Amino acid sequence: MKALGIVLMVAGVLALAYGGFSWTTHKKAVDMGPLQVERTKEHTVLLPPLVGIGALVIGGVLVFAGRRA
Protein backbone atom coordinates (compact mmCIF):
# COMPACT_ATOMS: atom_id res chain seq x y z
CA MET A 1 0.00 0.00 0.00
CA LYS A 2 2.85 2.34 0.81
CA ALA A 3 4.45 1.89 -2.64
CA LEU A 4 1.12 2.55 -4.38
CA GLY A 5 0.69 5.68 -2.28
CA ILE A 6 4.11 6.97 -3.30
CA VAL A 7 3.36 6.28 -6.97
CA LEU A 8 0.04 8.15 -6.70
CA MET A 9 1.75 11.09 -5.02
CA VAL A 10 4.38 11.31 -7.76
CA ALA A 11 1.67 11.05 -10.43
CA GLY A 12 -0.29 13.81 -8.69
CA VAL A 13 2.71 16.14 -8.65
CA LEU A 14 3.38 15.44 -12.34
CA ALA A 15 -0.29 16.04 -13.21
CA LEU A 16 -0.20 19.39 -11.44
CA ALA A 17 3.14 20.37 -12.99
CA TYR A 18 2.39 19.47 -16.61
CA GLY A 19 -1.40 19.69 -16.75
CA GLY A 20 -1.69 16.90 -19.32
CA PHE A 21 0.18 15.04 -22.01
CA SER A 22 0.18 14.74 -25.78
CA TRP A 23 1.35 12.36 -28.50
CA THR A 24 1.56 12.36 -32.27
CA THR A 25 0.22 9.70 -34.63
CA HIS A 26 1.27 9.19 -38.25
CA LYS A 27 -1.08 7.79 -40.85
CA LYS A 28 -0.60 7.19 -44.56
CA ALA A 29 -3.04 9.33 -46.52
CA VAL A 30 -1.91 8.35 -50.03
CA ASP A 31 0.21 5.36 -51.07
CA MET A 32 0.57 5.23 -54.84
CA GLY A 33 3.83 3.44 -55.59
CA PRO A 34 6.69 5.92 -55.17
CA LEU A 35 4.26 8.67 -54.11
CA GLN A 36 3.47 8.52 -50.41
CA VAL A 37 1.75 11.21 -48.39
CA GLU A 38 1.67 10.93 -44.61
CA ARG A 39 -0.69 12.76 -42.30
CA THR A 40 0.31 13.61 -38.74
CA LYS A 41 -2.15 14.37 -36.00
CA GLU A 42 -1.40 15.51 -32.47
CA HIS A 43 -3.60 14.23 -29.66
CA THR A 44 -3.77 16.06 -26.33
CA VAL A 45 -5.21 14.92 -23.01
CA LEU A 46 -5.65 17.72 -20.49
CA LEU A 47 -5.81 16.81 -16.81
CA PRO A 48 -7.78 19.11 -14.52
CA PRO A 49 -5.99 20.22 -11.35
CA LEU A 50 -8.50 18.27 -9.24
CA VAL A 51 -7.08 15.01 -10.66
CA GLY A 52 -3.60 15.93 -9.41
CA ILE A 53 -4.87 17.08 -6.03
CA GLY A 54 -6.98 13.92 -5.68
CA ALA A 55 -4.01 11.70 -6.48
CA LEU A 56 -1.89 13.54 -3.91
CA VAL A 57 -4.54 13.20 -1.20
CA ILE A 58 -5.27 9.52 -1.88
CA GLY A 59 -1.54 8.77 -2.10
CA GLY A 60 -0.94 10.54 1.22
CA VAL A 61 -3.73 8.56 2.88
CA LEU A 62 -2.26 5.28 1.58
CA VAL A 63 1.25 6.18 2.78
CA PHE A 64 0.07 7.12 6.27
CA ALA A 65 -2.30 4.14 6.47
CA GLY A 66 0.63 1.89 5.50
CA ARG A 67 2.65 3.19 8.46
CA ARG A 68 -0.04 2.34 10.99
CA ALA A 69 -0.60 -1.20 9.74
DODRENKE-158690 format. One line per 5 residues: number of its first residue (from 1); their letters; for each residue x, y, z of N, C-alpha, C, CB. Coordinates in steps of 0.1 Angstrom, whole numbers, plus 5000, padded with zeros to 4 digits. Glycine has a CB too. Layout:
<rs>
NUM> A> X/Y/Z/X/Y/Z/X/Y/Z/X/Y/Z  ...
</rs>
This chain:
<rs>
1> MKALG> 5008/4988/5000/5000/5000/5000/5009/5013/5000/4991/5000/5012  5020/5012/5007/5029/5023/5008/5035/5027/4994/5040/5021/5018  5039/5017/4987/5044/5019/4974/5034/5025/4964/5050/5006/4968  5022/5020/4965/5011/5026/4956/5008/5040/4960/4998/5017/4958  5009/5043/4973/5007/5057/4977/5018/5066/4972/5007/5057/4992
6> IVLMV> 5030/5062/4972/5041/5070/4967/5040/5072/4952/5055/5063/4970  5036/5061/4945/5034/5063/4930/5022/5073/4927/5030/5049/4924  5011/5072/4935/5000/5081/4933/5005/5096/4936/4989/5078/4942  5013/5098/4946/5017/5111/4950/5026/5117/4939/5025/5111/4963  5035/5109/4933/5044/5113/4922/5035/5116/4910/5054/5102/4919
11> AGVLA> 5026/5108/4907/5017/5111/4896/5009/5123/4898/5007/5099/4893  5004/5126/4910/4997/5138/4913/5006/5151/4911/4992/5138/4927  5018/5150/4915/5027/5161/4914/5030/5164/4899/5041/5159/4921  5032/5153/4891/5034/5154/4877/5021/5160/4870/5038/5141/4870  5010/5155/4874/4997/5160/4868/4995/5175/4871/4985/5153/4873
16> LAYGG> 4999/5180/4882/4998/5194/4886/5009/5202/4878/4999/5196/4901  5021/5196/4877/5031/5204/4870/5029/5205/4855/5045/5197/4873  5025/5194/4848/5024/5195/4834/5010/5197/4829/5029/5182/4828  5000/5194/4836/4986/5197/4832/4980/5188/4822/4985/5211/4828  4988/5178/4817/4983/5169/4807/4995/5163/4799/4973/5176/4797
21> FSWTT> 4991/5156/4788/5002/5150/4780/4997/5150/4766/5006/5136/4785  5006/5148/4756/5002/5147/4742/5011/5138/4735/5002/5161/4735  5006/5133/4723/5014/5124/4715/5009/5126/4701/5011/5109/4719  5018/5122/4692/5016/5124/4677/5014/5110/4670/5027/5132/4671  5004/5109/4662/5002/5097/4654/5005/5100/4639/4988/5091/4656
26> HKKAV> 5010/5091/4632/5013/5092/4618/5004/5082/4610/5028/5090/4614  4998/5087/4599/4989/5078/4592/4992/5081/4577/4974/5080/4595  4992/5070/4569/4994/5072/4554/4981/5077/4548/4999/5059/4548  4981/5088/4541/4970/5093/4535/4969/5088/4520/4970/5109/4535  4980/5088/4514/4981/5084/4500/4993/5074/4498/4982/5096/4490
31> DMGPL> 4991/5063/4492/5002/5054/4489/5001/5048/4475/5002/5042/4500  5007/5056/4466/5006/5052/4452/5020/5050/4446/4998/5064/4443  5025/5038/4449/5038/5034/4444/5049/5043/4451/5039/5036/4429  5056/5051/4442/5067/5059/4448/5061/5072/4455/5077/5063/4437  5049/5075/4453/5043/5087/4459/5036/5083/4472/5033/5093/4449
36> QVERT> 5041/5088/4483/5035/5085/4496/5033/5098/4503/5044/5075/4504  5021/5100/4508/5017/5112/4516/5013/5107/4530/5006/5121/4509  5019/5113/4540/5017/5109/4554/5010/5121/4561/5030/5105/4561  5000/5118/4569/4993/5128/4577/4997/5126/4592/4978/5126/4575  5000/5137/4598/5003/5136/4613/4992/5143/4620/5017/5142/4616
41> KEHTV> 4989/5138/4632/4978/5144/4640/4983/5143/4654/4965/5136/4638  4982/5154/4661/4986/5155/4675/4974/5154/4684/4993/5168/4678  4975/5145/4694/4964/5142/4703/4968/5148/4717/4961/5127/4704  4959/5155/4724/4962/5161/4737/4952/5156/4747/4963/5176/4736  4957/5152/4759/4948/5149/4770/4951/5159/4781/4950/5134/4775
46> LLPPL> 4942/5167/4784/4943/5177/4795/4938/5171/4808/4936/5191/4792  4946/5173/4819/4942/5168/4832/4938/5180/4841/4953/5160/4839  4926/5180/4846/4922/5191/4855/4930/5191/4868/4907/5191/4858  4932/5202/4874/4940/5202/4886/4934/5193/4897/4941/5216/4892  4921/5191/4897/4915/5183/4908/4920/5168/4907/4900/5183/4906
51> VGIGA> 4924/5164/4895/4929/5150/4893/4943/5149/4901/4931/5146/4878  4951/5159/4899/4964/5159/4906/4963/5160/4921/4972/5171/4901  4954/5169/4925/4951/5171/4940/4945/5158/4946/4942/5183/4942  4936/5152/4938/4930/5139/4943/4941/5128/4944/4919/5135/4934  4949/5127/4935/4960/5117/4935/4969/5120/4947/4968/5117/4922
56> LVIGG> 4973/5132/4949/4981/5135/4961/4974/5132/4974/4985/5150/4961  4962/5135/4975/4955/5132/4988/4953/5117/4990/4941/5139/4988  4949/5110/4980/4947/5095/4981/4961/5089/4984/4941/5089/4968  4971/5093/4977/4985/5088/4979/4989/5090/4993/4994/5094/4969  4987/5102/4998/4991/5105/5012/4983/5097/5022/4988/5120/5015
61> VLVFA> 4971/5094/5020/4963/5086/5029/4968/5071/5029/4948/5085/5025  4972/5066/5017/4977/5053/5016/4991/5052/5023/4979/5049/5001  4999/5062/5021/5012/5062/5028/5011/5062/5043/5021/5074/5023  5002/5071/5048/5001/5071/5063/4993/5059/5068/4994/5084/5067  4984/5054/5060/4977/5041/5065/4987/5030/5065/4965/5039/5056
66> GRRA> 4996/5030/5056/5006/5019/5055/5016/5019/5067/5015/5020/5042  5018/5031/5073/5026/5032/5085/5020/5026/5097/5030/5047/5087  5007/5028/5098/5000/5023/5110/4998/5008/5110/4986/5030/5111  4997/5002/5098/4994/4988/5097/5006/4980/5100/4988/4984/5084
</rs>
